[in-house]
Amino acid sequence: MAKRVPTIIDYSKSTLSEIIEKETGRETDFLELDSNEKCRILRCLEEHNVNIKVLGYKWYDILSNKFFAVKYQLDGREVRGFREDKIELDQFEELFRYVEGDVYHNACFYGYSFSEKEISEYSLDLHQINFDSLINETIEMYTFESIKGIDKEETAGAVLRASEIAQWFKKARAVSTLKSLEAKYKEFIDKFNFFEARAIFFSIYLRKHKDAVKKAAIEFACKHDYSDGLEFEKIFQTYGKDAAQYVIDHFDGGLRRRMIQKRKCNYKDELAGLESGTCIFLRELGFDKYLQLYYVKDGYYSRRYRPSVVHDYFTDFSELHLM
């Protein structure tokens, strides 16, 4: 069996945009990510020791005459797995230093009059400064007709895609080797190229061919990092303690040695928490109208272990009923 050549990403030299594209498979802004994706990016930065300050909106408040910025940070005590810290600053100079000069993106300075000194000292381009609003929507975008039209268009596309996903899995046969599983995985991701596709693949494929694909799935979890869609917790859920321990003992993930050891340590602690019941387990069931799939979302939260959310997806309600 040919050994997969790991793709080494130098996170320390990557921008936040590059890391988001690598982890999610699409070019987008951090603020456009959903909560799970935000948590995933923040975890990635922490685990790779990337010193990037993840900022949200920045603005001037005319009433208090102060500047503000939002900073995102991991926090295992929060259900979402992260928190938004609101930073208050008295002077523009302090804001400029804090946001490292990024006063054009996701920023608003309505009501603030820049001095000639500030314009000169910080080489400000007032034509690029937003003095209007952090919100670019208009009231017309929130009329019943507008919302209904957008929702109908998005839903129609999601319904078609969900139908195609269901048909794909009906035709997908079981595989028993890592190489075959990687090929099947690539086939699905190439056809359905959106963020949740990776988790959807392993959720449905492992449920449909649980025993036949067991060995290959465990090897996949050893050779690939969790960002490829197969979480450590999913292995524990599906195949039990022994399989999870095997992943800990044989994990490589295409990572550098230091990160391999860190990941193994995290997994070992998580397994202890899952077995002892010290992890808080929360389950949510529902229907995702933008995916047009039923889902079960299992969240693991602890003050000691990193927060983790594992999704199971279903194309038919009857399958969800059996959970």
C-alpha positions in Angstrom: 0.0 0.0 0.0 1.4 3.4 -1.0 2.0 5.7 1.9 0.3 9.1 1.6 2.8 11.9 1.4 1.7 14.5 4.0 1.1 18.0 2.9 2.9 20.3 5.4 1.3 23.7 5.9 3.5 26.3 7.5 0.8 28.0 9.6 3.4 30.4 11.2 3.9 32.1 7.8 0.2 32.0 6.8 -2.3 34.8 7.0 -5.7 34.4 8.7 -7.4 34.4 5.3 -5.1 31.6 4.0 -5.7 29.5 7.1 -9.5 30.0 6.8 -9.3 28.9 3.1 -7.2 25.9 4.0 -9.5 24.8 6.8 -12.9 25.5 5.2 -12.1 25.1 1.6 -13.4 28.5 0.6 -12.3 32.2 0.6 -14.3 34.1 3.2 -14.0 36.5 6.1 -13.9 35.2 9.7 -17.1 37.1 10.5 -18.9 35.2 7.8 -18.1 31.8 9.4 -20.7 30.0 11.5 -20.0 29.3 15.2 -18.6 25.8 14.6 -16.2 27.1 11.9 -15.1 30.1 14.1 -14.3 27.7 16.9 -12.4 25.4 14.5 -10.2 28.2 13.2 -9.5 29.5 16.7 -8.5 25.9 17.7 -6.3 25.6 14.7 -4.5 28.8 15.6 -3.9 27.7 19.2 -2.8 24.2 18.3 -0.3 25.5 15.7 0.9 28.3 18.0 0.0 30.9 15.4 0.2 34.4 16.9 -2.6 36.0 14.9 -5.1 38.3 16.7 -8.6 37.5 15.5 -10.6 40.6 15.4 -14.3 41.4 14.7 -15.8 44.8 14.3 -13.9 48.0 15.2 -15.6 51.3 15.8 -15.8 54.8 17.3 -18.7 55.5 19.7 -19.8 59.1 19.4 -21.7 59.1 22.8 -18.8 57.9 25.0 -16.1 59.4 22.7 -14.2 56.0 22.9 -13.0 53.4 20.5 -13.9 49.7 20.6 -12.7 46.5 19.0 -14.0 42.9 19.3 -11.4 40.1 19.8 -12.3 36.4 19.5 -10.8 33.9 21.9 -11.2 30.2 22.7 -13.1 29.6 25.9 -14.1 26.0 26.9 -16.6 27.4 29.5 -18.7 28.8 26.6 -21.2 26.6 24.8 -19.9 27.8 21.5 -16.3 27.1 22.6 -15.2 30.8 22.2 -16.0 34.2 23.5 -16.0 37.8 22.1 -14.1 40.3 24.2 -15.1 43.9 23.7 -11.9 46.0 24.1 -12.4 49.7 25.1 -9.7 52.2 24.1 -9.5 56.0 24.8 -7.5 57.3 21.9 -7.3 56.5 18.1 -3.6 55.9 18.6 -4.4 53.1 21.0 -6.9 51.5 18.6 -4.5 51.8 15.7 -1.8 49.9 17.7 -4.2 47.3 19.0 -5.6 46.4 15.6 -2.1 46.6 14.0 -3.1 49.3 11.6 -6.2 47.5 10.2 -8.7 50.4 10.5 -10.3 49.9 7.1 -11.7 46.4 7.3 -14.9 45.8 9.3 -14.5 49.2 10.9 -16.7 52.4 11.3 -15.7 55.8 12.5 -19.0 57.6 12.2 -18.9 60.9 14.0 -15.1 61.0 14.5 -13.0 63.8 13.0 -9.4 62.8 12.3 -6.8 65.4 13.1 -4.2 66.3 10.5 -1.6 64.8 12.8 -3.4 61.4 12.9 -3.8 61.5 9.1 -0.2 62.2 8.5 1.3 60.0 11.3 -0.7 56.9 10.3 -0.8 57.6 6.6 -4.6 57.4 6.6 -6.6 57.3 3.4 -9.9 58.9 4.3 -11.5 57.7 1.1 -11.1 54.2 2.4 -12.3 55.0 5.9 -15.9 54.0 6.6 -17.8 56.9 8.2 -21.3 55.5 7.5 -22.2 52.3 9.2 -21.0 48.8 10.0 -24.2 47.5 8.4 -24.6 47.7 4.6 -28.2 46.4 4.5 -31.1 48.6 3.6 -34.7 48.3 4.9 -35.8 47.0 1.5 -33.7 43.9 2.1 -35.9 43.0 5.0 -39.3 43.2 3.4 -41.4 40.0 3.4 -41.2 39.7 -0.4 -37.4 40.1 -0.4 -36.8 37.6 2.4 -39.2 35.1 0.9 -37.6 35.4 -2.5 -34.0 34.8 -1.1 -35.2 32.0 1.1 -37.0 30.3 -1.7 -33.9 30.4 -4.0 -31.6 29.2 -1.3 -33.9 26.4 -0.3 -34.5 25.2 -3.8 -30.7 24.8 -4.4 -30.3 23.0 -1.0 -33.2 20.6 -1.8 -31.6 19.6 -5.1 -28.2 19.1 -3.5 -29.6 17.0 -0.6 -31.4 14.8 -3.1 -28.1 14.3 -5.0 -26.3 13.5 -1.8 -28.9 10.9 -0.9 -28.6 9.3 -4.4 -24.8 9.3 -4.1 -24.8 7.3 -0.9 -27.4 4.9 -2.3 -24.9 4.0 -5.0 -21.8 4.1 -2.8 -20.4 0.6 -2.1 -18.4 -0.4 0.9 -14.6 -0.3 0.8 -12.2 -2.0 3.1 -8.8 -0.3 2.5 -7.4 3.1 3.4 -6.5 3.8 -0.2 -10.1 3.0 -1.4 -11.6 5.0 1.4 -9.4 8.0 0.5 -10.5 7.7 -3.1 -14.2 7.5 -2.1 -13.8 10.5 0.2 -12.1 12.5 -2.6 -14.9 11.6 -5.1 -17.6 12.9 -2.7 -15.7 16.1 -1.7 -15.0 16.9 -5.4 -18.6 16.5 -6.3 -20.1 18.3 -3.2 -17.5 21.1 -2.5 -18.9 22.8 0.6 -17.7 23.0 4.2 -20.0 20.5 5.8 -19.4 17.9 3.0 -16.5 16.3 4.9 -18.5 15.7 8.1 -21.5 14.6 6.0 -19.4 12.0 4.2 -18.1 10.3 7.3 -21.4 10.5 9.1 -23.5 8.8 6.5 -20.8 6.5 5.0 -19.7 5.1 8.4 -23.3 4.6 9.5 -24.1 2.7 6.3 -21.0 0.6 6.1 -19.9 0.6 9.8 -18.3 -2.8 10.0 -17.0 -3.2 6.5 -15.1 0.2 6.6 -14.0 0.0 10.3 -10.3 -0.8 9.7 -10.0 1.8 6.9 -11.8 4.5 8.9 -9.5 4.0 11.9 -6.4 4.2 9.6 -7.9 7.3 8.0 -8.2 8.9 11.5 -4.5 8.0 12.1 -3.2 9.4 8.8 -5.4 12.5 8.6 -6.0 15.4 11.0 -9.5 16.2 12.2 -9.8 19.0 9.7 -10.4 16.4 7.0 -13.7 15.6 8.6 -13.2 12.5 10.8 -13.1 13.6 14.4 -11.4 11.6 17.2 -14.7 11.6 19.0 -16.4 10.1 16.0 -14.1 7.1 16.1 -14.9 6.7 19.8 -18.6 7.1 19.2 -18.7 4.6 16.3 -16.1 2.0 17.2 -15.4 2.4 21.0 -12.5 2.7 23.3 -10.1 0.3 21.7 -10.4 2.0 18.3 -9.9 5.4 19.9 -6.8 4.1 21.8 -5.4 2.7 18.5 -5.7 6.2 17.0 -3.8 7.7 19.9 -1.1 5.1 19.6 -0.7 5.4 15.8 -1.7 9.0 15.0 0.4 10.9 12.4 -2.0 13.2 10.7 0.5 14.6 8.3 1.7 17.0 11.0 5.1 17.9 12.4 6.4 15.9 15.3 5.6 18.5 18.0 2.0 18.8 16.8 1.6 15.0 16.6 2.6 14.7 20.3 0.3 17.6 21.2 -2.6 16.0 19.4 -2.0 12.6 21.0 -1.9 14.3 24.4 -5.2 16.0 23.7 -6.8 12.8 22.5 -5.5 10.9 25.5 -7.0 13.5 27.9 -10.3 13.5 25.9 -10.6 9.7 26.1 -10.1 9.8 29.8 -12.8 12.5 30.1 -15.2 10.6 27.9 -14.7 7.4 29.9 -14.9 9.1 33.3 -17.9 11.3 32.5 -16.1 14.5 33.4 -16.9 15.9 29.9 -20.4 17.4 29.7 -22.3 15.8 26.9 -25.1 17.8 25.2 -27.2 16.5 22.3 -29.2 18.6 19.9 -31.5 17.2 17.2 -33.0 19.2 14.3 -33.3 20.0 10.7 -30.9 22.2 8.8 -32.9 24.0 6.2 -29.8 25.3 4.4 -28.5 21.7 4.1 -32.0 20.2 3.9 -30.7 17.4 6.1 -31.7 16.2 9.5 -28.9 16.3 12.1 -27.8 15.2 15.6 -25.2 17.4 17.1 -23.2 16.0 20.1 -21.2 18.6 22.0 -18.5 17.7 24.5 -17.6 20.5 26.9 -15.2 20.6 29.9 -13.0 23.1 31.7 -10.1 20.8 31.1 -10.7 19.4 27.6 -11.1 21.4 24.4 -14.7 21.9 23.3 -15.7 19.6 20.5 -18.9 19.2 18.4 -19.6 16.0 16.3 -22.4 16.1 13.7 -24.4 13.2 12.4 -26.4 13.9 9.2 -29.5 12.1 7.9 -31.2 12.3 4.5 -34.4 10.7 5.9 -36.3 11.4 9.1 -36.9 7.6 9.7 -33.1 7.2 10.2 -33.1 10.1 12.7 -35.9 8.4 14.6 -33.7 5.3 15.2 -31.0 7.3 17.1 
